[in-house]
Amino acid sequence: MPSKVDSAPEKMDPGRELGKWLILGGMILAAVGGLFFIGGRLPVRLGRLPGDIAIEGKRGSFYFPIVTCILLSVVLTLVMWLISLFRR
């Protein structure tokens, strides 16, 4: 009788897995650094998008970047979806 142990998926070497994560993290950091580098030259600044709530009074101010939060949420959701799609 054939054993079921042979059909188990092989696990990756932990060092190789760590290397993949470090490369992915480095690429993400490079992309974020590039966004900061060119961010000052963009016509629309992240954090000051139309639709963000800004209230200024005599004694103080209140700022809530709701549109920025929604935009970042959508972008990060798409990035995480793509990462999970390629990990399969």
C-alpha positions as CSV (number, residue, x, y, z in Angstrom):
1,M,0.0,0.0,0.0
2,P,1.4,3.5,-0.9
3,S,1.8,5.8,2.0
4,K,0.2,9.2,2.2
5,V,3.3,10.8,3.6
6,D,4.9,11.1,0.2
7,S,2.0,13.3,-1.2
8,A,2.6,16.1,1.4
9,P,3.8,19.3,-0.1
10,E,7.5,20.0,0.4
11,K,8.4,22.9,2.7
12,M,10.9,25.5,1.6
13,D,14.2,26.0,3.3
14,P,13.7,28.7,6.0
15,G,16.7,30.6,4.8
16,R,15.4,30.8,1.3
17,E,11.9,31.9,2.5
18,L,13.5,34.6,4.6
19,G,15.5,35.7,1.6
20,K,12.4,36.1,-0.5
21,W,10.7,38.2,2.2
22,L,13.8,40.4,2.6
23,I,13.9,41.0,-1.2
24,L,10.1,41.8,-1.2
25,G,10.6,44.2,1.7
26,G,13.5,45.9,0.0
27,M,11.4,46.4,-3.1
28,I,8.6,47.9,-1.1
29,L,10.9,50.2,0.7
30,A,12.5,51.3,-2.6
31,A,9.0,52.0,-4.1
32,V,8.0,54.1,-1.0
33,G,11.3,56.0,-1.1
34,G,10.7,56.7,-4.8
35,L,7.2,58.0,-4.0
36,F,8.7,60.3,-1.4
37,F,11.4,61.5,-3.8
38,I,8.9,62.5,-6.6
39,G,6.0,63.3,-4.2
40,G,6.9,67.0,-3.9
41,R,6.6,67.4,-7.6
42,L,3.2,65.8,-8.0
43,P,0.3,68.2,-8.7
44,V,-1.8,66.6,-5.9
45,R,-0.2,66.0,-2.5
46,L,-1.2,62.9,-0.6
47,G,-2.8,64.1,2.6
48,R,-4.3,67.2,1.1
49,L,-6.7,65.7,-1.4
50,P,-10.0,67.3,-2.4
51,G,-12.6,65.9,0.0
52,D,-10.3,65.7,3.1
53,I,-12.0,67.5,6.0
54,A,-10.2,70.6,7.3
55,I,-11.9,72.9,9.9
56,E,-10.0,75.9,11.1
57,G,-11.3,78.0,14.0
58,K,-10.1,80.9,16.1
59,R,-8.7,78.7,18.8
60,G,-7.6,75.6,16.9
61,S,-8.0,73.4,13.9
62,F,-9.2,69.9,13.0
63,Y,-8.0,67.9,10.0
64,F,-9.2,64.5,8.9
65,P,-7.9,63.1,5.7
66,I,-10.8,60.8,4.8
67,V,-10.3,60.7,1.1
68,T,-6.6,60.0,1.6
69,C,-7.5,57.1,4.0
70,I,-9.9,55.6,1.4
71,L,-7.4,55.9,-1.4
72,L,-4.6,54.3,0.6
73,S,-7.0,51.5,1.7
74,V,-7.9,50.7,-1.9
75,V,-4.3,50.8,-3.0
76,L,-3.1,48.6,-0.1
77,T,-6.0,46.2,-0.7
78,L,-5.0,45.8,-4.3
79,V,-1.4,45.3,-3.5
80,M,-2.2,42.6,-0.8
81,W,-4.5,40.9,-3.3
82,L,-1.8,40.8,-5.9
83,I,0.7,39.4,-3.4
84,S,-1.7,36.7,-2.4
85,L,-2.4,35.9,-6.0
86,F,1.3,35.4,-6.9
87,R,2.0,33.3,-3.7
88,R,-0.3,30.5,-4.9
